[in-house]
Amino acid sequence: MSRYRDRKRKPIAEINVVPYIDVMLVLLIIFMVTAPLLTEGVKIDLPQTKANPVEANPEAPEPFILTVDAEGQLYIDDLARNEQEVLIYATALYREKPQTDFLVRGDKNTRYDNVLQAMVLLKQAGIETVSLITEPPKE
């Protein structure tokens, strides 16, 4: 009879979570170190103005931001692009999502011509309205 009871007994299943905790802590450290690097982006010193902020439409897709740095280099999503790539990308996005806001972020130390050329590229892509990004004055 004691053999019968031993067979009926179910083994206790325990999961050892220590390795999972170790992996989680390592991933946490990796993300804490890399997160500030990901938000770095392109260093742009925007001109300061007292313009009123534009209200964002919550139903509109994410805006297209073309950045012009102090040397005149063009960036889309913090990746350097040449004029042809900007034209192709902007044209494709405008055809797919015409309600997208197209914005130009120009460094205040870049030549005026560089910002104008960026705006002309967007106009060549068929975009009718192009806006400029500035930042409010620091008080």
N, CA, C and O atoms as CSV, one atom per row, in Angstrom:
chain,resi,resn,atom,element,x,y,z
A,1,MET,N,N,0.803,-1.184,0.000
A,1,MET,CA,C,0.000,0.000,0.000
A,1,MET,C,C,0.856,1.263,0.000
A,1,MET,O,O,0.446,2.270,-0.577
A,2,SER,N,N,1.981,1.243,0.602
A,2,SER,CA,C,2.833,2.420,0.601
A,2,SER,C,C,3.399,2.698,-0.788
A,2,SER,O,O,3.669,3.848,-1.133
A,3,ARG,N,N,3.577,1.648,-1.579
A,3,ARG,CA,C,4.034,1.858,-2.959
A,3,ARG,C,C,2.984,2.606,-3.775
A,3,ARG,O,O,3.318,3.456,-4.601
A,4,TYR,N,N,1.748,2.294,-3.545
A,4,TYR,CA,C,0.665,2.937,-4.264
A,4,TYR,C,C,0.621,4.442,-3.978
A,4,TYR,O,O,0.412,5.250,-4.883
A,5,ARG,N,N,0.820,4.800,-2.718
A,5,ARG,CA,C,0.833,6.221,-2.366
A,5,ARG,C,C,2.022,6.948,-3.004
A,5,ARG,O,O,1.877,8.093,-3.431
A,6,ASP,N,N,3.183,6.314,-3.075
A,6,ASP,CA,C,4.361,6.935,-3.677
A,6,ASP,C,C,4.154,7.213,-5.160
A,6,ASP,O,O,4.621,8.225,-5.683
A,7,ARG,N,N,3.456,6.314,-5.827
A,7,ARG,CA,C,3.218,6.511,-7.255
A,7,ARG,C,C,2.229,7.639,-7.514
A,7,ARG,O,O,2.366,8.366,-8.498
A,8,LYS,N,N,1.252,7.793,-6.660
A,8,LYS,CA,C,0.242,8.825,-6.838
A,8,LYS,C,C,0.765,10.223,-6.562
A,8,LYS,O,O,0.235,11.209,-7.075
A,9,ARG,N,N,1.785,10.299,-5.768
A,9,ARG,CA,C,2.321,11.612,-5.441
A,9,ARG,C,C,2.900,12.289,-6.677
A,9,ARG,O,O,3.673,11.684,-7.419
A,10,LYS,N,N,2.529,13.526,-6.892
A,10,LYS,CA,C,3.038,14.267,-8.044
A,10,LYS,C,C,4.300,15.011,-7.629
A,10,LYS,O,O,4.398,15.493,-6.500
A,11,PRO,N,N,5.265,15.102,-8.539
A,11,PRO,CA,C,6.477,15.857,-8.204
A,11,PRO,C,C,6.155,17.348,-8.127
A,11,PRO,O,O,5.283,17.840,-8.842
A,12,ILE,N,N,6.845,18.039,-7.282
A,12,ILE,CA,C,6.663,19.481,-7.148
A,12,ILE,C,C,7.524,20.155,-8.219
A,12,ILE,O,O,8.744,19.994,-8.253
A,13,ALA,N,N,6.862,20.904,-9.082
A,13,ALA,CA,C,7.569,21.592,-10.166
A,13,ALA,C,C,7.910,23.003,-9.715
A,13,ALA,O,O,7.017,23.804,-9.437
A,14,GLU,N,N,9.176,23.302,-9.645
A,14,GLU,CA,C,9.624,24.630,-9.275
A,14,GLU,C,C,10.469,25.190,-10.400
A,14,GLU,O,O,11.319,24.504,-10.967
A,15,ILE,N,N,10.221,26.431,-10.705
A,15,ILE,CA,C,11.008,27.099,-11.738
A,15,ILE,C,C,12.069,27.928,-11.041
A,15,ILE,O,O,11.778,28.724,-10.147
A,16,ASN,N,N,13.294,27.727,-11.466
A,16,ASN,CA,C,14.392,28.507,-10.908
A,16,ASN,C,C,14.433,29.843,-11.662
A,16,ASN,O,O,14.797,29.879,-12.838
A,17,VAL,N,N,14.065,30.929,-10.996
A,17,VAL,CA,C,13.981,32.229,-11.648
A,17,VAL,C,C,15.262,33.048,-11.538
A,17,VAL,O,O,15.342,34.143,-12.096
A,18,VAL,N,N,16.252,32.543,-10.837
A,18,VAL,CA,C,17.499,33.297,-10.660
A,18,VAL,C,C,18.159,33.628,-12.002
A,18,VAL,O,O,18.592,34.766,-12.185
A,19,PRO,N,N,18.256,32.686,-12.949
A,19,PRO,CA,C,18.864,33.055,-14.246
A,19,PRO,C,C,18.058,34.133,-14.982
A,19,PRO,O,O,18.638,34.989,-15.651
A,20,TYR,N,N,16.734,34.097,-14.863
A,20,TYR,CA,C,15.906,35.107,-15.523
A,20,TYR,C,C,16.142,36.489,-14.912
A,20,TYR,O,O,16.175,37.492,-15.625
A,21,ILE,N,N,16.304,36.533,-13.609
A,21,ILE,CA,C,16.579,37.800,-12.940
A,21,ILE,C,C,17.939,38.337,-13.367
A,21,ILE,O,O,18.094,39.541,-13.572
A,22,ASP,N,N,18.920,37.459,-13.502
A,22,ASP,CA,C,20.252,37.885,-13.953
A,22,ASP,C,C,20.190,38.486,-15.356
A,22,ASP,O,O,20.772,39.538,-15.620
A,23,VAL,N,N,19.483,37.810,-16.242
A,23,VAL,CA,C,19.353,38.306,-17.619
A,23,VAL,C,C,18.623,39.642,-17.619
A,23,VAL,O,O,19.017,40.562,-18.335
A,24,MET,N,N,17.567,39.756,-16.828
A,24,MET,CA,C,16.810,41.000,-16.762
A,24,MET,C,C,17.690,42.155,-16.280
A,24,MET,O,O,17.617,43.255,-16.827
A,25,LEU,N,N,18.507,41.918,-15.279
A,25,LEU,CA,C,19.372,42.983,-14.770
A,25,LEU,C,C,20.426,43.394,-15.797
A,25,LEU,O,O,20.736,44.579,-15.925
A,26,VAL,N,N,20.971,42.436,-16.519
A,26,VAL,CA,C,21.946,42.756,-17.567
A,26,VAL,C,C,21.284,43.588,-18.655
A,26,VAL,O,O,21.862,44.572,-19.116
A,27,LEU,N,N,20.068,43.206,-19.076
A,27,LEU,CA,C,19.358,43.983,-20.098
A,27,LEU,C,C,19.025,45.387,-19.596
A,27,LEU,O,O,19.113,46.354,-20.353
A,28,LEU,N,N,18.650,45.500,-18.347
A,28,LEU,CA,C,18.362,46.806,-17.767
A,28,LEU,C,C,19.585,47.712,-17.823
A,28,LEU,O,O,19.475,48.886,-18.176
A,29,ILE,N,N,20.734,47.176,-17.481
A,29,ILE,CA,C,21.972,47.959,-17.518
A,29,ILE,C,C,22.302,48.369,-18.948
A,29,ILE,O,O,22.704,49.507,-19.192
A,30,ILE,N,N,22.135,47.451,-19.889
A,30,ILE,CA,C,22.422,47.755,-21.299
A,30,ILE,C,C,21.506,48.884,-21.783
A,30,ILE,O,O,21.975,49.824,-22.424
A,31,PHE,N,N,20.211,48.800,-21.484
A,31,PHE,CA,C,19.286,49.838,-21.921
A,31,PHE,C,C,19.556,51.175,-21.231
A,31,PHE,O,O,19.392,52.230,-21.844
A,32,MET,N,N,19.961,51.141,-19.986
A,32,MET,CA,C,20.256,52.391,-19.287
A,32,MET,C,C,21.477,53.079,-19.891
A,32,MET,O,O,21.548,54.308,-19.918
A,33,VAL,N,N,22.421,52.306,-20.366
A,33,VAL,CA,C,23.626,52.887,-20.958
A,33,VAL,C,C,23.351,53.384,-22.373
A,33,VAL,O,O,23.836,54.450,-22.753
A,34,THR,N,N,22.582,52.633,-23.159
A,34,THR,CA,C,22.378,52.993,-24.565
A,34,THR,C,C,21.269,54.013,-24.784
A,34,THR,O,O,21.281,54.694,-25.810
A,35,ALA,N,N,20.310,54.153,-23.873
A,35,ALA,CA,C,19.189,55.076,-24.085
A,35,ALA,C,C,19.637,56.518,-24.306
A,35,ALA,O,O,19.132,57.157,-25.229
A,36,PRO,N,N,20.553,57.065,-23.513
A,36,PRO,CA,C,20.977,58.442,-23.788
A,36,PRO,C,C,21.668,58.596,-25.137
A,36,PRO,O,O,21.604,59.667,-25.740
A,37,LEU,N,N,22.314,57.563,-25.612
A,37,LEU,CA,C,22.990,57.637,-26.908
A,37,LEU,C,C,21.986,57.673,-28.044
A,37,LEU,O,O,22.240,58.303,-29.071
A,38,LEU,N,N,20.849,57.010,-27.881
A,38,LEU,CA,C,19.854,56.964,-28.940
A,38,LEU,C,C,19.136,58.297,-29.108
A,38,LEU,O,O,18.709,58.622,-30.216
A,39,THR,N,N,18.994,59.060,-28.064
A,39,THR,CA,C,18.286,60.335,-28.158
A,39,THR,C,C,19.206,61.484,-28.545
A,39,THR,O,O,18.752,62.624,-28.651
A,40,GLU,N,N,20.466,61.212,-28.753
A,40,GLU,CA,C,21.446,62.255,-29.082
A,40,GLU,C,C,21.054,62.988,-30.360
A,40,GLU,O,O,20.882,64.206,-30.339
A,41,GLY,N,N,20.911,62.273,-31.468
A,41,GLY,CA,C,20.489,62.876,-32.721
A,41,GLY,C,C,21.508,63.839,-33.287
A,41,GLY,O,O,22.690,63.794,-32.948
A,42,VAL,N,N,21.029,64.711,-34.156
A,42,VAL,CA,C,21.860,65.709,-34.813
A,42,VAL,C,C,21.868,66.956,-33.950
A,42,VAL,O,O,20.813,67.421,-33.519
A,43,LYS,N,N,23.046,67.499,-33.694
A,43,LYS,CA,C,23.156,68.696,-32.857
A,43,LYS,C,C,22.801,69.912,-33.708
A,43,LYS,O,O,23.522,70.278,-34.636
A,44,ILE,N,N,21.677,70.523,-33.368
A,44,ILE,CA,C,21.186,71.694,-34.095
A,44,ILE,C,C,20.920,72.810,-33.089
A,44,ILE,O,O,20.280,72.596,-32.059
A,45,ASP,N,N,21.412,73.985,-33.399
A,45,ASP,CA,C,21.153,75.161,-32.580
A,45,ASP,C,C,20.081,75.969,-33.300
A,45,ASP,O,O,20.383,76.752,-34.200
A,46,LEU,N,N,18.822,75.773,-32.898
A,46,LEU,CA,C,17.700,76.416,-33.593
A,46,LEU,C,C,17.635,77.906,-33.290
A,46,LEU,O,O,17.997,78.336,-32.195
A,47,PRO,N,N,17.173,78.692,-34.256
A,47,PRO,CA,C,16.958,80.113,-33.980
A,47,PRO,C,C,15.817,80.280,-32.978
A,47,PRO,O,O,14.889,79.471,-32.944
A,48,GLN,N,N,15.889,81.314,-32.177
A,48,GLN,CA,C,14.865,81.557,-31.167
A,48,GLN,C,C,13.925,82.660,-31.636
A,48,GLN,O,O,14.364,83.723,-32.077
A,49,THR,N,N,12.621,82.393,-31.535
A,49,THR,CA,C,11.609,83.375,-31.917
A,49,THR,C,C,10.476,83.362,-30.899
A,49,THR,O,O,10.352,82.439,-30.093
A,50,LYS,N,N,9.662,84.393,-30.951
A,50,LYS,CA,C,8.508,84.473,-30.058
A,50,LYS,C,C,7.231,84.035,-30.763
A,50,LYS,O,O,6.140,84.465,-30.388
A,51,ALA,N,N,7.352,83.194,-31.768
A,51,ALA,CA,C,6.181,82.717,-32.510
A,51,ALA,C,C,5.332,81.810,-31.633
A,51,ALA,O,O,5.840,81.098,-30.768
A,52,ASN,N,N,4.027,81.853,-31.878
A,52,ASN,CA,C,3.120,80.984,-31.145
A,52,ASN,C,C,3.270,79.545,-31.633
A,52,ASN,O,O,3.423,79.320,-32.833
A,53,PRO,N,N,3.229,78.577,-30.734
A,53,PRO,CA,C,3.341,77.186,-31.177
A,53,PRO,C,C,2.129,76.765,-31.992
A,53,PRO,O,O,1.011,77.226,-31.760
A,54,VAL,N,N,2.369,75.887,-32.944
A,54,VAL,CA,C,1.305,75.371,-33.793
A,54,VAL,C,C,0.657,74.198,-33.067
A,54,VAL,O,O,1.344,73.339,-32.513
A,55,GLU,N,N,-0.665,74.173,-33.077
A,55,GLU,CA,C,-1.366,73.072,-32.431
A,55,GLU,C,C,-1.286,71.843,-33.325
A,55,GLU,O,O,-1.561,71.899,-34.523
A,56,ALA,N,N,-0.903,70.730,-32.706
A,56,ALA,CA,C,-0.776,69.488,-33.455
A,56,ALA,C,C,-2.141,68.838,-33.622
A,56,ALA,O,O,-2.955,68.829,-32.699
A,57,ASN,N,N,-2.377,68.302,-34.792
A,57,ASN,CA,C,-3.603,67.565,-35.055
A,57,ASN,C,C,-3.381,66.127,-34.589
A,57,ASN,O,O,-2.500,65.447,-35.115
A,58,PRO,N,N,-4.158,65.646,-33.613
A,58,PRO,CA,C,-3.924,64.288,-33.100
A,58,PRO,C,C,-4.192,63.200,-34.127
A,58,PRO,O,O,-3.706,62.079,-33.979
A,59,GLU,N,N,-4.959,63.514,-35.167
A,59,GLU,CA,C,-5.263,62.519,-36.189
A,59,GLU,C,C,-4.237,62.518,-37.317
A,59,GLU,O,O,-4.223,61.599,-38.135
A,60,ALA,N,N,-3.379,63.531,-37.373
A,60,ALA,CA,C,-2.383,63.632,-38.436
A,60,ALA,C,C,-1.243,62.645,-38.175
A,60,ALA,O,O,-0.918,62.352,-37.025
A,61,PRO,N,N,-0.642,62.137,-39.251
A,61,PRO,CA,C,0.511,61.241,-39.052
A,61,PRO,C,C,1.718,62.009,-38.516
A,61,PRO,O,O,1.717,63.240,-38.476
A,62,GLU,N,N,2.722,61.282,-38.115
A,62,GLU,CA,C,3.941,61.892,-37.580
A,62,GLU,C,C,4.548,62.816,-38.636
A,62,GLU,O,O,4.622,62.437,-39.805
A,63,PRO,N,N,4.984,64.020,-38.254
A,63,PRO,CA,C,5.506,64.960,-39.248
A,63,PRO,C,C,6.841,64.503,-39.840
A,63,PRO,O,O,7.606,63.770,-39.213
A,64,PHE,N,N,7.087,64.954,-41.050
A,64,PHE,CA,C,8.353,64.719,-41.736
A,64,PHE,C,C,9.258,65.895,-41.392
A,64,PHE,O,O,8.919,67.044,-41.674
A,65,ILE,N,N,10.401,65.615,-40.786
A,65,ILE,CA,C,11.316,66.692,-40.378
A,65,ILE,C,C,12.618,66.555,-41.157
A,65,ILE,O,O,13.320,65.549,-41.053
A,66,LEU,N,N,12.925,67.582,-41.935
A,66,LEU,CA,C,14.180,67.651,-42.679
A,66,LEU,C,C,15.091,68.610,-41.923
A,66,LEU,O,O,14.751,69.778,-41.732
A,67,THR,N,N,16.246,68.116,-41.496
A,67,THR,CA,C,17.176,68.910,-40.696
A,67,THR,C,C,18.340,69.371,-41.556
A,67,THR,O,O,18.882,68.601,-42.349
A,68,VAL,N,N,18.721,70.629,-41.394
A,68,VAL,CA,C,19.894,71.195,-42.069
A,68,VAL,C,C,20.862,71.636,-40.969
A,68,VAL,O,O,20.543,72.520,-40.175
A,69,ASP,N,N,22.050,71.013,-40.925
A,69,ASP,CA,C,23.005,71.383,-39.870
A,69,ASP,C,C,23.808,72.613,-40.276
A,69,ASP,O,O,23.587,73.181,-41.346
A,70,ALA,N,N,24.734,73.019,-39.425
A,70,ALA,CA,C,25.504,74.251,-39.650
A,70,ALA,C,C,26.322,74.205,-40.939
A,70,ALA,O,O,26.581,75.245,-41.545
A,71,GLU,N,N,26.730,73.007,-41.360
A,71,GLU,CA,C,27.516,72.872,-42.599
A,71,GLU,C,C,26.653,72.710,-43.838
A,71,GLU,O,O,27.180,72.662,-44.950
A,72,GLY,N,N,25.330,72.625,-43.673
A,72,GLY,CA,C,24.438,72.474,-44.816
A,72,GLY,C,C,24.091,71.034,-45.132
A,72,GLY,O,O,23.417,70.783,-46.131
A,73,GLN,N,N,24.523,70.072,-44.321
A,73,GLN,CA,C,24.204,68.659,-44.542
A,73,GLN,C,C,22.731,68.413,-44.202
A,73,GLN,O,O,22.215,68.948,-43.221
A,74,LEU,N,N,22.064,67.599,-45.020
A,74,LEU,CA,C,20.654,67.278,-44.821
A,74,LEU,C,C,20.506,65.981,-44.040
A,74,LEU,O,O,21.281,65.042,-44.226
A,75,TYR,N,N,19.508,65.936,-43.165
A,75,TYR,CA,C,19.238,64.751,-42.349
A,75,TYR,C,C,17.747,64.468,-42.335
A,75,TYR,O,O,16.926,65.380,-42.230
A,76,ILE,N,N,17.410,63.189,-42.443
A,76,ILE,CA,C,16.047,62.711,-42.218
A,76,ILE,C,C,16.158,61.672,-41.119
A,76,ILE,O,O,16.934,60.723,-41.238
A,77,ASP,N,N,15.398,61.837,-40.055
A,77,ASP,CA,C,15.459,60.917,-38.906
A,77,ASP,C,C,16.890,60.742,-38.410
A,77,ASP,O,O,17.310,59.628,-38.099
A,78,ASP,N,N,17.634,61.833,-38.336
A,78,ASP,CA,C,19.007,61.866,-37.829
A,78,ASP,C,C,19.984,61.051,-38.669
A,78,ASP,O,O,21.071,60.721,-38.192
A,79,LEU,N,N,19.627,60.719,-39.902
A,79,LEU,CA,C,20.534,60.031,-40.818
A,79,LEU,C,C,20.863,60.971,-41.973
A,79,LEU,O,O,19.964,61.548,-42.586
A,80,ALA,N,N,22.151,61.124,-42.269
A,80,ALA,CA,C,22.583,62.021,-43.342
A,80,ALA,C,C,22.042,61.525,-44.688
A,80,ALA,O,O,22.105,60.336,-44.999
A,81,ARG,N,N,21.517,62.452,-45.466
A,81,ARG,CA,C,20.955,62.134,-46.789
A,81,ARG,C,C,21.445,63.158,-47.796
A,81,ARG,O,O,21.752,64.298,-47.447
A,82,ASN,N,N,21.514,62.727,-49.069
A,82,ASN,CA,C,21.825,63.691,-50.122
A,82,ASN,C,C,20.512,64.228,-50.701
A,82,ASN,O,O,19.437,63.751,-50.336
A,83,GLU,N,N,20.591,65.203,-51.587
A,83,GLU,CA,C,19.395,65.861,-52.100
A,83,GLU,C,C,18.481,64.889,-52.832
A,83,GLU,O,O,17.260,64.973,-52.700
A,84,GLN,N,N,19.053,63.971,-53.598
A,84,GLN,CA,C,18.249,63.013,-54.354
A,84,GLN,C,C,17.463,62.089,-53.414
A,84,GLN,O,O,16.295,61.796,-53.669
A,85,GLU,N,N,18.093,61.636,-52.341
A,85,GLU,CA,C,17.415,60.767,-51.376
A,85,GLU,C,C,16.279,61.509,-50.683
A,85,GLU,O,O,15.210,60.945,-50.454
A,86,VAL,N,N,16.515,62.775,-50.351
A,86,VAL,CA,C,15.461,63.580,-49.713
A,86,VAL,C,C,14.273,63.730,-50.660
A,86,VAL,O,O,13.121,63.585,-50.249
A,87,LEU,N,N,14.556,64.017,-51.910
A,87,LEU,CA,C,13.500,64.199,-52.907
A,87,LEU,C,C,12.676,62.928,-53.071
A,87,LEU,O,O,11.447,62.985,-53.093
A,88,ILE,N,N,13.339,61.792,-53.185
A,88,ILE,CA,C,12.639,60.512,-53.356
A,88,ILE,C,C,11.796,60.182,-52.125
A,88,ILE,O,O,10.631,59.804,-52.249
A,89,TYR,N,N,12.383,60.326,-50.943
A,89,TYR,CA,C,11.688,59.986,-49.705
A,89,TYR,C,C,10.480,60.893,-49.478
A,89,TYR,O,O,9.399,60.421,-49.123
A,90,ALA,N,N,10.669,62.202,-49.684
A,90,ALA,CA,C,9.571,63.157,-49.466
A,90,ALA,C,C,8.444,62.935,-50.472
A,90,ALA,O,O,7.270,63.006,-50.110
A,91,THR,N,N,8.790,62.666,-51.724
A,91,THR,CA,C,7.772,62.416,-52.753
A,91,THR,C,C,6.944,61.187,-52.404
A,91,THR,O,O,5.715,61.210,-52.482
A,92,ALA,N,N,7.627,60.118,-52.021
A,92,ALA,CA,C,6.927,58.881,-51.680
A,92,ALA,C,C,6.016,59.070,-50.466
A,92,ALA,O,O,4.880,58.595,-50.456
A,93,LEU,N,N,6.513,59.759,-49.453
A,93,LEU,CA,C,5.710,59.976,-48.251
A,93,LEU,C,C,4.501,60.862,-48.553
A,93,LEU,O,O,3.406,60.602,-48.054
A,94,TYR,N,N,4.689,61.900,-49.362
A,94,TYR,CA,C,3.590,62.803,-49.689
A,94,TYR,C,C,2.505,62.087,-50.498
A,94,TYR,O,O,1.316,62.340,-50.308
A,95,ARG,N,N,2.917,61.199,-51.395
A,95,ARG,CA,C,1.934,60.447,-52.179
A,95,ARG,C,C,1.158,59.466,-51.309
A,95,ARG,O,O,-0.039,59.254,-51.508
A,96,GLU,N,N,1.856,58.868,-50.340
A,96,GLU,CA,C,1.213,57.891,-49.459
A,96,GLU,C,C,0.349,58.561,-48.390
A,96,GLU,O,O,-0.760,58.106,-48.110
A,97,LYS,N,N,0.859,59.643,-47.795
A,97,LYS,CA,C,0.148,60.338,-46.715
A,97,LYS,C,C,0.194,61.845,-46.965
A,97,LYS,O,O,1.031,62.536,-46.385
A,98,PRO,N,N,-0.685,62.363,-47.811
A,98,PRO,CA,C,-0.639,63.793,-48.146
A,98,PRO,C,C,-0.963,64.724,-46.978
A,98,PRO,O,O,-0.659,65.915,-47.053
A,99,GLN,N,N,-1.565,64.225,-45.912
A,99,GLN,CA,C,-1.898,65.073,-44.768
A,99,GLN,C,C,-0.715,65.255,-43.817
A,99,GLN,O,O,-0.858,65.913,-42.786
A,100,THR,N,N,0.442,64.690,-44.138
A,100,THR,CA,C,1.638,64.814,-43.306
A,100,THR,C,C,2.142,66.254,-43.293
A,100,THR,O,O,2.151,66.922,-44.328
A,101,ASP,N,N,2.562,66.734,-42.116
A,101,ASP,CA,C,3.196,68.047,-42.006
A,101,ASP,C,C,4.667,67.917,-42.378
A,101,ASP,O,O,5.354,67.031,-41.869
A,102,PHE,N,N,5.158,68.782,-43.255
A,102,PHE,CA,C,6.557,68.775,-43.665
A,102,PHE,C,C,7.244,69.982,-43.031
A,102,PHE,O,O,6.859,71.128,-43.262
A,103,LEU,N,N,8.268,69.698,-42.228
A,103,LEU,CA,C,8.948,70.727,-41.449
A,103,LEU,C,C,10.436,70.755,-41.765
A,103,LEU,O,O,11.034,69.719,-42.054
A,104,VAL,N,N,11.032,71.940,-41.711
A,104,VAL,CA,C,12.472,72.106,-41.907
A,104,VAL,C,C,13.052,72.669,-40.617
A,104,VAL,O,O,12.602,73.695,-40.108
A,105,ARG,N,N,14.060,71.975,-40.100
A,105,ARG,CA,C,14.801,72.413,-38.902
A,105,ARG,C,C,16.165,72.885,-39.372
A,105,ARG,O,O,17.005,72.065,-39.742
A,106,GLY,N,N,16.397,74.165,-39.364
A,106,GLY,CA,C,17.669,74.705,-39.831
A,106,GLY,C,C,18.482,75.287,-38.687
A,106,GLY,O,O,17.975,76.081,-37.894
A,107,ASP,N,N,19.739,74.889,-38.604
A,107,ASP,CA,C,20.637,75.444,-37.591
A,107,ASP,C,C,20.763,76.947,-37.828
A,107,ASP,O,O,20.834,77.403,-38.969
A,108,LYS,N,N,20.788,77.712,-36.732
A,108,LYS,CA,C,20.849,79.174,-36.901
A,108,LYS,C,C,22.185,79.634,-37.465
A,108,LYS,O,O,22.297,80.778,-37.906
A,109,ASN,N,N,23.200,78.777,-37.463
A,109,ASN,CA,C,24.510,79.145,-37.994
A,109,ASN,C,C,24.717,78.699,-39.440
A,109,ASN,O,O,25.776,78.947,-40.017
A,110,THR,N,N,23.726,78.049,-40.026
A,110,THR,CA,C,23.858,77.643,-41.424
A,110,THR,C,C,23.522,78.822,-42.331
A,110,THR,O,O,22.878,79.782,-41.907
A,111,ARG,N,N,23.958,78.740,-43.556
A,111,ARG,CA,C,23.649,79.800,-44.511
A,111,ARG,C,C,22.169,79.759,-44.854
A,111,ARG,O,O,21.568,78.687,-44.917
A,112,TYR,N,N,21.596,80.907,-45.070
A,112,TYR,CA,C,20.187,81.028,-45.443
A,112,TYR,C,C,19.906,80.199,-46.696
A,112,TYR,O,O,18.842,79.594,-46.824
A,113,ASP,N,N,20.851,80.177,-47.600
A,113,ASP,CA,C,20.712,79.433,-48.848
A,113,ASP,C,C,20.488,77.945,-48.589
A,113,ASP,O,O,19.711,77.309,-49.302
A,114,ASN,N,N,21.156,77.379,-47.581
A,114,ASN,CA,C,21.000,75.950,-47.289
A,114,ASN,C,C,19.575,75.616,-46.856
A,114,ASN,O,O,19.024,74.591,-47.260
A,115,VAL,N,N,18.985,76.472,-46.043
A,115,VAL,CA,C,17.604,76.241,-45.598
A,115,VAL,C,C,16.649,76.413,-46.780
A,115,VAL,O,O,15.705,75.638,-46.930
A,116,LEU,N,N,16.887,77.417,-47.614
A,116,LEU,CA,C,16.041,77.618,-48.794
A,116,LEU,C,C,16.119,76.429,-49.742
A,116,LEU,O,O,15.098,75.996,-50.275
A,117,GLN,N,N,17.318,75.898,-49.956
A,117,GLN,CA,C,17.475,74.739,-50.832
A,117,GLN,C,C,16.704,73.531,-50.290
A,117,GLN,O,O,16.129,72.766,-51.063
A,118,ALA,N,N,16.692,73.361,-48.974
A,118,ALA,CA,C,15.929,72.268,-48.359
A,118,ALA,C,C,14.435,72.461,-48.618
A,118,ALA,O,O,13.721,71.505,-48.919
A,119,MET,N,N,13.970,73.704,-48.500
A,119,MET,CA,C,12.558,73.982,-48.747
A,119,MET,C,C,12.211,73.776,-50.224
A,119,MET,O,O,11.131,73.280,-50.544
A,120,VAL,N,N,13.116,74.152,-51.114
A,120,VAL,CA,C,12.895,73.960,-52.549
A,120,VAL,C,C,12.824,72.469,-52.883
A,120,VAL,O,O,12.020,72.062,-53.722
A,121,LEU,N,N,13.650,71.659,-52.239
A,121,LEU,CA,C,13.586,70.207,-52.455
A,121,LEU,C,C,12.202,69.663,-52.112
A,121,LEU,O,O,11.649,68.843,-52.845
A,122,LEU,N,N,11.653,70.123,-51.000
A,122,LEU,CA,C,10.325,69.662,-50.609
A,122,LEU,C,C,9.265,70.163,-51.579
A,122,LEU,O,O,8.302,69.452,-51.865
A,123,LYS,N,N,9.434,71.381,-52.090
A,123,LYS,CA,C,8.498,71.901,-53.092
A,123,LYS,C,C,8.579,71.074,-54.380
A,123,LYS,O,O,7.556,70.820,-55.017
A,124,GLN,N,N,9.792,70.654,-54.766
A,124,GLN,CA,C,9.966,69.820,-55.950
A,124,GLN,C,C,9.295,68.461,-55.779
A,124,GLN,O,O,8.907,67.830,-56.762
A,125,ALA,N,N,9.158,68.012,-54.541
A,125,ALA,CA,C,8.494,66.737,-54.256
A,125,ALA,C,C,6.976,66.881,-54.342
A,125,ALA,O,O,6.253,65.895,-54.203
A,126,GLY,N,N,6.486,68.104,-54.569
A,126,GLY,CA,C,5.056,68.319,-54.717
A,126,GLY,C,C,4.376,68.822,-53.459
A,126,GLY,O,O,3.152,68.951,-53.425
A,127,ILE,N,N,5.146,69.105,-52.433
A,127,ILE,CA,C,4.577,69.546,-51.166
A,127,ILE,C,C,4.283,71.033,-51.252
A,127,ILE,O,O,5.159,71.833,-51.581
A,128,GLU,N,N,3.050,71.395,-50.957
A,128,GLU,CA,C,2.634,72.787,-51.066
A,128,GLU,C,C,2.994,73.609,-49.833
A,128,GLU,O,O,3.375,74.772,-49.963
A,129,THR,N,N,2.880,73.027,-48.637
A,129,THR,CA,C,3.102,73.773,-47.406
A,129,THR,C,C,4.293,73.200,-46.659
A,129,THR,O,O,4.305,72.027,-46.284
A,130,VAL,N,N,5.297,74.045,-46.446
A,130,VAL,CA,C,6.493,73.661,-45.696
A,130,VAL,C,C,6.651,74.675,-44.563
A,130,VAL,O,O,6.594,75.884,-44.784
A,131,SER,N,N,6.850,74.163,-43.347
A,131,SER,CA,C,6.989,75.038,-42.183
A,131,SER,C,C,8.406,74.958,-41.632
A,131,SER,O,O,9.126,73.987,-41.864
A,132,LEU,N,N,8.792,76.002,-40.895
A,132,LEU,CA,C,10.103,76.042,-40.250
A,132,LEU,C,C,9.955,75.802,-38.754
A,132,LEU,O,O,8.973,76.229,-38.147
A,133,ILE,N,N,10.927,75.121,-38.163
A,133,ILE,CA,C,10.921,74.858,-36.728
A,133,ILE,C,C,11.881,75.827,-36.050
A,133,ILE,O,O,13.024,75.991,-36.476
A,134,THR,N,N,11.395,76.468,-34.983
A,134,THR,CA,C,12.244,77.327,-34.155
A,134,THR,C,C,12.017,76.919,-32.701
A,134,THR,O,O,11.214,76.031,-32.415
A,135,GLU,N,N,12.709,77.558,-31.813
A,135,GLU,CA,C,12.457,77.293,-30.387
A,135,GLU,C,C,12.173,78.617,-29.699
A,135,GLU,O,O,12.637,79.667,-30.144
A,136,PRO,N,N,11.400,78.569,-28.598
A,136,PRO,CA,C,11.085,79.817,-27.896
A,136,PRO,C,C,12.318,80.400,-27.228
A,136,PRO,O,O,13.228,79.659,-26.857
A,137,PRO,N,N,12.360,81.721,-27.070
A,137,PRO,CA,C,13.529,82.337,-26.428
A,137,PRO,C,C,13.663,81.873,-24.973
A,137,PRO,O,O,12.671,81.640,-24.282
A,138,LYS,N,N,14.890,81.748,-24.541
A,138,LYS,CA,C,15.159,81.349,-23.156
A,138,LYS,C,C,15.077,82.581,-22.276
A,138,LYS,O,O,15.655,83.623,-22.586
A,139,GLU,N,N,14.365,82.451,-21.197
A,139,GLU,CA,C,14.184,83.602,-20.314
A,139,GLU,C,C,14.987,83.461,-19.057
A,139,GLU,O,O,14.951,84.344,-18.199
